[in-house]
Amino acid sequence: MKTVFLFLALAAGTTSPPITADDDDAGFGQIRQWVREGRILPLQDILERYPPGPGGRLLDLEVEQDGGRVVYELEILHADGRVVELKVDARDGRLIKREIED
């Protein structure tokens, strides 16, 4: 079973505490618990490993749990206008997939 938690970044390229798409505190609470338990890395660690770069910004972030594996999906707008989607293993920060969107 697949569970998706959707988060939005602020327009200035900075992030605030994530807000779920339907403001589901249980979803956000679950993610915070996973971070506290060390099951997944905090978002800040992921953003330090995969920064938007100069002039870039984080457009969208999803946290998915699928079959026990938690994945951060980042959508990043680069300064040159390219939008890149990264799928990152939330447990160890390993890049799973990088895709340039059209």
Secondary structure in CASP SS format (residue, H / E / C, confidence):
PFRMAT SS
TARGET T0000
AUTHOR 0000-0000-0000
METHOD secondary structure of the structure
MODEL  1
M C 1.00
K E 1.00
T E 1.00
V E 1.00
F E 1.00
L E 1.00
F E 1.00
L E 1.00
A C 1.00
L C 1.00
A C 1.00
A C 1.00
G C 1.00
T C 1.00
T C 1.00
S C 1.00
P C 1.00
P C 1.00
I C 1.00
T C 1.00
A C 1.00
D C 1.00
D C 1.00
D C 1.00
D H 1.00
A H 1.00
G H 1.00
F H 1.00
G H 1.00
Q H 1.00
I H 1.00
R H 1.00
Q H 1.00
W H 1.00
V H 1.00
R H 1.00
E H 1.00
G C 1.00
R C 1.00
I C 1.00
L C 1.00
P C 1.00
L H 1.00
Q H 1.00
D H 1.00
I H 1.00
L H 1.00
E H 1.00
R H 1.00
Y C 1.00
P C 1.00
P C 1.00
G C 1.00
P C 1.00
G C 1.00
G C 1.00
R E 1.00
L E 1.00
L E 1.00
D E 1.00
L E 1.00
E E 1.00
V E 1.00
E E 1.00
Q E 1.00
D E 1.00
G C 1.00
G C 1.00
R E 1.00
V E 1.00
V E 1.00
Y E 1.00
E E 1.00
L E 1.00
E E 1.00
I E 1.00
L E 1.00
H C 1.00
A C 1.00
D C 1.00
G C 1.00
R C 1.00
V E 1.00
V E 1.00
E E 1.00
L E 1.00
K E 1.00
V E 1.00
D E 1.00
A C 1.00
R C 1.00
D C 1.00
G C 1.00
R C 1.00
L E 1.00
I E 1.00
K E 1.00
R E 1.00
E E 1.00
I E 1.00
E E 1.00
D C 1.00
END
